[in-house]
Amino acid sequence: MQDQASVTLKVRAISYLELMKLRVVELLLVTTLPAMVLAQQGLPSLKLTLATLIGGTLAAGSANAFNMVIEADSDKLMKRTAKRPLATGVISKIEATIFATFIGLLSLGIFQIYTTTMATFLSFVAIAFYVIIYTIALKKRTPQNIVWGGAAGCMPALIGWAAITNSLSVTAWSFFLVIFFWTPPHFWALAIKYKDDYAAASIPMLPVVASKTHLLRQMWVYTIAMIASSVALFINANLQFWAQATNLVLGVVFTLQLRGLDEKSENYEKAAVRIFQWSISYLSLLSVLLVAAQLLKA
């Protein structure tokens, strides 16, 4: 039988990992690799790929940990977040701040040593933007918080490209825009399910403060912009016709999911969950498609 000290150590270790929100980080890494493959026009070296992915994981984990420190009191008010390490007191704010700072600096060190200066700079910008602009400045002040604050989640597309070339291109920015326009419908679909949580914490997510009609209209605007940006991405990356056609199919499926969000339906929340789940599948499949199309180019 494990003694209490070893059990406590295990719980605390797991809690530190929870500060990083690794399930969210996975989605960010999904967009880093295709950006690297497009920039390299093939497979980048294993060493560079691992350094970029590990550095990206630590950078995103740092931003997420700072986010939890800032929102510790709000997390206690929401059922979805009430069991987070800071909300339960397993880890103190000081400990979490030290951890967030350490892994953030470690990530920047890895980027600078093994990748490029621009990738390092963009990683720093991503952390600062998520913490200062989104978490502190926007989240509790405007229902457009996720629109502009979500730009931090688009940074892996730029970081992955810059890690290869130490520069940015129209293709990299096109990928950035796909994720930028993807983020609002993705997150708002989740916010529909947790609308009461956000209301309890006084966080003005759009589903909390806007009518269902206005929310759906906004989701359509960003979805259409996302599809248009994805078409531009495949054109700028000079990918094959079959890849563009497949890309359009993915976009059509996204719109079909959105059509299921009937504001008068009793299954409104279930439809929102399906949109959220498909949005994750969409971004993952799009990333796989980009890698496959680039590697199969003649």
C-alpha positions in Angstrom: 0.0 0.0 0.0 1.3 3.4 -0.9 2.0 5.8 2.0 0.2 9.1 2.2 3.3 11.1 1.2 3.6 9.2 -2.1 -0.1 9.5 -2.8 0.1 13.3 -2.2 3.1 13.6 -4.4 1.3 11.8 -7.2 -1.8 13.9 -6.8 0.3 17.1 -6.9 2.2 15.9 -10.0 -1.0 15.2 -11.8 -2.4 18.6 -10.7 0.6 20.4 -12.2 -0.1 18.6 -15.5 -3.7 19.7 -15.2 -2.6 23.3 -15.0 -1.2 22.9 -18.6 -4.6 21.8 -20.0 -2.9 19.2 -22.2 -6.1 18.2 -24.0 -6.4 21.8 -25.3 -2.7 21.8 -26.2 -3.1 18.7 -28.3 -5.3 20.7 -30.6 -2.7 23.4 -30.9 0.0 20.9 -31.9 -2.3 19.5 -34.6 -1.8 22.7 -36.5 1.9 23.1 -35.8 3.0 20.0 -37.8 1.2 20.8 -41.1 2.6 24.3 -41.0 6.1 22.9 -40.7 5.5 20.4 -43.5 4.2 23.1 -45.8 7.2 25.4 -45.0 9.7 22.6 -45.5 7.8 21.3 -48.6 8.3 17.9 -47.1 9.1 16.3 -43.8 11.3 18.4 -41.5 14.0 16.8 -39.4 13.0 14.8 -36.4 15.1 16.9 -34.1 13.5 20.2 -35.3 10.0 18.7 -35.2 10.4 17.4 -31.6 11.9 20.7 -30.4 9.1 22.7 -31.9 6.3 20.4 -30.6 7.9 20.2 -27.1 8.5 23.9 -27.0 5.0 24.5 -28.2 3.5 22.2 -25.6 5.4 24.0 -22.8 4.5 27.5 -24.2 0.8 26.7 -24.4 0.9 25.0 -21.0 2.5 28.1 -19.5 -0.2 30.3 -20.9 -2.9 27.9 -19.6 -1.3 27.8 -16.2 -1.2 31.6 -16.0 -4.8 31.6 -17.1 -5.8 29.3 -14.2 -4.0 31.6 -11.7 -5.8 34.6 -12.9 -9.2 32.8 -13.0 -8.9 30.8 -9.8 -11.8 32.6 -8.2 -14.0 32.3 -11.3 -13.3 28.6 -11.6 -14.8 28.0 -8.2 -18.1 29.4 -9.5 -18.3 27.1 -12.5 -19.2 23.4 -12.3 -17.0 22.6 -15.3 -13.9 24.1 -13.6 -14.6 23.7 -9.9 -12.2 20.7 -9.6 -9.2 22.5 -11.2 -6.1 22.4 -8.9 -6.3 26.1 -7.9 -10.0 26.0 -7.3 -9.6 23.0 -5.0 -6.5 24.3 -3.3 -4.3 21.4 -4.2 -1.8 23.9 -5.7 -1.4 27.5 -4.5 -1.4 30.5 -6.7 2.3 31.2 -5.9 3.2 27.6 -6.8 1.2 27.7 -10.0 2.8 31.1 -11.0 6.3 29.7 -10.4 5.5 26.6 -12.5 3.9 28.7 -15.3 6.9 31.0 -15.4 9.4 28.1 -15.4 7.9 26.1 -18.2 7.3 29.3 -20.2 11.0 30.3 -20.0 12.0 26.7 -20.7 9.8 26.7 -23.9 11.5 29.9 -25.1 14.9 28.5 -24.4 14.1 25.4 -26.4 12.8 27.4 -29.3 15.8 29.7 -29.3 18.4 26.9 -29.1 16.8 24.4 -31.5 14.6 26.4 -33.9 14.7 30.1 -34.9 14.6 33.6 -33.3 11.3 34.4 -35.0 9.7 31.2 -33.7 10.9 32.1 -30.2 9.5 35.6 -30.5 6.1 34.4 -31.8 5.9 31.9 -28.9 6.5 34.7 -26.4 3.8 36.8 -28.2 1.4 33.9 -28.0 1.9 33.5 -24.3 1.6 37.2 -23.6 -1.4 37.7 -25.8 -3.3 34.8 -24.3 -2.6 35.9 -20.7 -2.7 39.7 -21.0 -5.1 40.4 -23.9 -7.5 37.5 -23.7 -7.6 36.5 -20.0 -7.0 39.9 -18.3 -8.3 42.5 -20.8 -11.0 40.9 -22.8 -12.6 37.8 -21.3 -14.8 39.5 -18.7 -15.3 42.7 -20.6 -16.7 41.8 -24.0 -18.7 39.0 -25.7 -16.2 39.3 -28.5 -13.5 37.9 -26.2 -12.9 34.7 -27.9 -12.8 36.3 -31.4 -9.8 38.5 -30.6 -8.4 36.5 -27.7 -8.6 33.3 -29.8 -5.8 34.7 -32.0 -3.3 33.2 -29.5 -4.6 29.8 -30.5 -3.8 30.6 -34.1 -0.1 31.2 -33.4 1.1 27.6 -33.8 0.4 27.9 -37.6 2.9 30.9 -37.6 5.3 29.3 -35.1 5.5 26.1 -37.0 6.3 27.9 -40.3 8.8 30.3 -38.6 10.6 27.3 -37.0 11.5 26.1 -40.5 12.1 29.4 -42.4 12.7 32.1 -39.7 10.1 34.1 -41.6 6.4 34.2 -42.5 4.6 33.9 -45.8 1.1 34.4 -47.3 0.6 30.6 -46.9 1.4 30.8 -43.2 -1.0 33.7 -42.7 -3.7 31.9 -44.7 -3.5 29.0 -42.2 -3.6 31.5 -39.4 -6.8 32.9 -40.7 -8.4 29.5 -41.1 -7.9 28.8 -37.4 -8.9 32.4 -36.5 -12.3 32.1 -38.1 -12.7 28.5 -36.9 -12.3 29.4 -33.3 -15.5 31.4 -32.6 -18.0 28.7 -33.9 -15.9 26.0 -32.2 -15.9 27.8 -28.8 -19.4 29.2 -28.9 -20.7 25.7 -29.5 -19.1 24.6 -26.3 -20.3 27.8 -24.5 -23.9 27.0 -25.4 -23.6 23.8 -23.3 -22.0 25.7 -20.4 -24.0 28.9 -20.7 -25.2 28.7 -17.1 -21.6 28.3 -15.9 -20.4 31.4 -17.7 -23.3 33.3 -16.5 -22.6 32.3 -12.8 -19.0 33.5 -13.2 -20.1 36.8 -14.9 -18.2 35.9 -18.1 -20.1 37.5 -21.1 -19.6 34.7 -23.6 -21.8 35.4 -26.6 -24.3 32.6 -25.9 -24.9 34.2 -22.5 -25.6 37.8 -23.6 -27.0 37.4 -27.2 -30.1 35.9 -28.6 -29.9 32.5 -30.3 -30.7 34.2 -33.6 -27.8 36.6 -33.3 -25.4 33.8 -32.1 -26.3 31.6 -35.0 -25.8 34.4 -37.5 -22.4 35.1 -36.0 -21.5 31.4 -36.2 -22.4 31.4 -39.9 -20.4 34.5 -40.6 -17.2 33.0 -39.1 -17.8 29.5 -40.6 -18.1 31.0 -44.2 -15.0 33.0 -43.6 -13.2 29.9 -42.4 -14.1 28.0 -45.5 -13.1 30.9 -47.7 -9.7 31.1 -45.9 -9.2 27.4 -46.3 -9.7 27.7 -50.0 -7.1 30.5 -50.1 -4.7 28.3 -48.0 -4.8 25.5 -50.5 -4.3 27.9 -53.4 -1.4 29.7 -51.8 0.2 26.4 -50.8 -0.2 25.2 -54.5 -1.8 22.0 -53.5 -3.5 19.6 -55.8 -7.1 19.8 -57.1 -8.1 16.6 -55.2 -6.9 18.2 -52.0 -8.9 21.4 -52.6 -12.0 19.3 -53.4 -11.6 17.3 -50.1 -11.1 20.6 -48.3 -14.4 21.8 -49.6 -16.2 18.6 -48.6 -14.9 19.2 -45.0 -16.3 22.7 -45.1 -19.7 21.5 -46.4 -19.9 19.0 -43.6 -19.2 21.8 -41.1 -22.1 23.9 -42.6 -24.4 20.9 -42.4 -23.6 20.6 -38.7 -24.4 24.2 -38.3 -27.7 23.9 -40.0 -28.7 21.4 -37.3 -28.6 24.2 -34.7 -32.3 25.0 -34.7 -33.0 27.6 -32.0 -36.6 26.3 -31.5 -35.5 22.7 -31.2 -35.5 20.8 -27.9 -32.2 19.3 -29.0 -30.5 22.7 -29.2 -27.7 21.9 -26.8 -27.1 18.4 -28.3 -26.8 20.0 -31.7 -24.2 22.5 -30.2 -22.2 19.6 -28.8 -22.2 17.9 -32.2 -20.9 21.1 -33.8 -18.2 21.3 -31.1 -17.1 17.7 -31.7 -17.1 18.1 -35.4 -15.1 21.3 -35.2 -12.3 19.3 -33.5 -12.6 16.6 -36.2 -12.6 19.2 -38.9 -9.4 20.9 -37.8 -7.7 17.5 -37.3 -8.7 16.2 -40.7 -7.8 19.5 -42.4 -4.3 19.2 -40.8 -3.9 15.6 -42.0 -5.1 16.6 -45.5 -2.5 19.4 -45.6 0.3 17.0 -44.7 -0.8 14.3 -47.1 -1.3 16.8 -50.0 2.1 18.3 -49.5 3.9 15.0 -49.2 2.1 13.6 -52.3 2.9 16.6 -54.5 4.8 15.5 -57.5 
